[in-house]
Structures are given as structure tokens and as C-alpha cells.
């Protein structure tokens, strides 16, 4: 395999994960800090400090060139669901819901209701399906929500779950394709000839 051009990311997914996880608290390490860490530094790409922040910014700038709902799905899937909370109350046990994740899920639930009028009208059901799709574990089952709301049979609820999941999968697939093309065109992906 021969490298066509030097990029920095192996895939569009890797670029999104990097940008979403890049911490503004990162800083360039001193020589002593590097010695003490014994080689475990950064993302393995040499992106720390302003270089990393700049790269994350370029990834987000390219993301903004694709469809808004594709961006919403791609970024929501890579956001952390919880963030640290230092309130020291027993209500959250040191963790609380990430408000950015919650807002993105909320917007997607509303969008799905507009695009697919046959989807169950119960917003809590759509939110639960979307959160489950993105890996949230500590929530009520969408099937239980549908049952509590008295909406159809279990089979009907499962059909709606599948409809919503398929819609999100299609948005994600189309978004990754469009984003990968953008990154490849500007040389941010490592390209290889077979």
C-alpha cells in the first residue's frame, strides 16, 4: 500500500471523536513532563496545546459544511452522556447529564416527529429510543414508555423503535460519507492506494 497524501486522521469517525474529546485544558508539556510520562502523550498525533485546538476547530469547520441533521447525529453519538458535577449533593453522586447531549437528543426527537408523522406522538418514547441508540443505559425502556402511555401493542412499539433507529442510522451513514469526502478532499484523512 502506498500513501497518496499525508493526512492526520485514519477515518472521519476518528476526526469527530478527536474534536469532541479535545480538552481546552491541554497544554504543551515541558521536557521534564514528557520524561515523567514516559511517552504516553496526547493523541499520538502530536496535537497538544494550540495545535490540537486548531485541528479540532478545523474538524468542526468542515462538519458545518454538511447537513445540520447529519451533524447532529454524528456529534451526538460521540458526546459524553455525563459530565462531572462538584455540587457534592446526593442527587447526582458526582455526575450529571451533559446538557449538550440532552439538547441534541431533544432536537433529534423533534426532527423525527416532523419528518415522520407516523412515529408515535409521545416525545418521551422518541427521546428514549434515541438515547438507547447512542448507548444510554440508565433510562426507561422505550417499550415500557409506550406501554405506560397506552399506545398499541408491544409489536407496534417495536416497529416504531425500528423506524426511528433506521432513520438515525441512515442520517449517520450519509453524514459519515459526506464528511469523509470533505476531509479527504482537503487532505485531512490518510489516503492509501490499493
N, C-alpha and C positions, 0 to 999 in steps of 0.2 A: 504494500500500500504506500502510495506517495502522497504527501501532504500538498494540497492545492494552494492553500494560503494559511497563514498563521492566525488563528482566532484565539479567543481566550476561553470560550465555553464549549463543552462537548455536545450540548443539546440546548434547546430552548427552555426545557424544564429546569436545567441546571442554572441558566441565566436568571430565571424568575426566582428560584429558591435563593440564589445569592443576593439578589436585590431586596427581596422581602426580609431576609435574615441579616442583612448588613447592619451592623450596630454603629450608631453615631459615636459611641464611646470608644471605638477602636482608635488606636494611635500607633504611630511608628515606634517600634521598640528600639531601645538602646542596645549597644553591643553586648553589655552585661546581661540585659534581659533575654537576648537571643541565646546566650550561652546557658543561662539558667533554665530556659525552656527546652533545651536540647533538641532543637529542630522542629518542634511542634508549634508552627506559627501560621496564622492567617488561614486562608482558604487553600493554600497550596499553589496559589497563582501569584503570590507576591503583592496582593491587593490589600494594603493596610492604609490607614490614615486617609489623606485626601485622594489618593489613587483609587482606593476602594469606594469611597463616597462618589467620586466622579464616575466610576464604572457602573455603580448602582443607578446613578442618575441617568446615564445613557441607556441602560436597560429599560428604565421606566419611560424615558422619552420615546423609545421605539415601541413600547407596549401601547402608548397612546395613539399610535397610528393604525391600530386595528379596531374592530367593532367594540363599542363600550361593553356589551353584554359578554363578549368573549373575554375581555379584560377582567370583568367582574368574576367570572368563573375561574380563570387561570390564577388570579391573585388570591381569591378566597380559599382555594384549595391549598395554597402554600402559606397562609397566615397561621400564626399560632392561635389556638382556640382560647387559651387562658393566658393571663399575664399576672405577674407578681403583684400582690397587694400588701402594703405595710400598715394597714389600719389596726391590726392586732385585735380585731374583734373575732368572735367565734363564728360569725355568719359566713365568712369566706375561707377560713382556715389558711390564709396566706395567698390565695389565688382567687381571681375574679374573671368573669367573661371578658374577652377582648372586645371593646366596643366597635372596633373597625370590622372584625369578623361578624359580629352581630348585625351591624348595619348592612354589610354586603349580603348576608343571608336574607335579611328583610327585603332589600331591593330585589333580589332574585325571586323571592316568593311573590312579590307584587308583579314583577315582569311576567312570570309564568302564568299568573291569573289573567293578565291582559292578552297574552299570546295564545293561550289555550283555554278558551272559555268553558271547555268540557271538564276541566280539572275541578276537583272538589272545591267548593267555595270557602271551606274552613281554612283560614290563614295558618292557624297553629299546625294543621296537618301538613301544609306545604313547607312550612319552616322546619318541621321535624324531619321530613323526607330529605330536604336539602342538607341539614346538619348531619344526618346519618350518612349521606353520600360523601360528605367531606370528613368523615371519621369521628364525629362527636359520639361519645359513648354514654354519657350521663344524662340522657334525655328520655322522655317517654316515647314509646314506640308509636310510629305513625298509625299503625293498625289499631292500637288501643285508643288513640285520639279519635279516629274515625268511628270506632265503636261507641265511645263516650258521647259523641255528637249525634249518634243515631243515624249515621249515613251508610246506607246499604249494607251489604254483606261483607265478610272478610275478603271474599274473592273480588268484589268491586273495589275495595280499598287497595288491594294488591295490584289491580290493573292501573289505578291512578298512581301508585308508587312507581310502577314501571314506566308509565308515561313521563313522569317528572324526571326520573333518573335518566331515561333515554334522551330527553331534551337537554339536560345538563351535559351528558356525555358528548352529544353532537356539538354543542357550543364549545366544549373543551377541545375536542378533536379539531374542529375547524379553526379555533383560535391558536392552537399549537402549530398547526400547519402554516397559517398566515404569519405568525410571529417568527417561526423558524426561517421562513423565506426572507423576512425582513432582516433578521440577524445575519443570515448567510450572505445576502446581497451587500451588506456593509462590512463584511469581514469579521464579525464577532464570533462566528462559530468556526471550529476547527473543521475544515473540509478535507475529505480524503477521496482520492480516485481509486476505484476498484482495480 
